[in-house]
Amino acid sequence: MAIRPLPVYETDQDFYQALLRREERAYQFLYSTVFPSFRNWVLTNNGTEMDAEDAFQKGLMNFLLNLETGKYQLQASARITTVAFEYCKRVWLTELNSARLRHHAPMPTRIDAVDTGDVEKDLERMTIVSAVQKSLHQLKDVCRNLLEWFYVEELSLRDIAQRLGMKEESVKSKRYQCAERLKELYLQTAKKEGL
């Protein structure tokens, strides 16, 4: 079976719309465009290959969530790939700066409505958060705990490995599998709810 080449978007607006439509190939394009340069940047800034992968995944998740909720709006002054790189870069810089002190907070059960005057956007954000929470609750306990420890409590893979009695490499692999399963469940939930 031939591998289809990744799409080339004529404009950032086309790319932005493809991401909003949750097109898998747009995600792949974003990954293949941003990750290589981000990995090199992390490696030259006191990081490892694993650090680069972790920070990239967190940053990309933050970027896509902000895109989905409308917190990120396309700007003519900045390319999408540059913005995604900056999200990932911010994650790594935060990791470097806060390695000593970590703030642990439970997953929020609701979103405080921001006074934007745009009730529709607030409702849409709350619907997306609700769909993510429903999807999280469908995961097995190990996956749910692992994802919450990593993404919400920001525990290191080493700390999670100790909690689970696993090797760090195994936790990394398990985290990826759990994140993919969460993505599948979220897409099913979103489809059912017409998101």
Beta strands, then each sheet from edge to edge (+ up, - down):
end
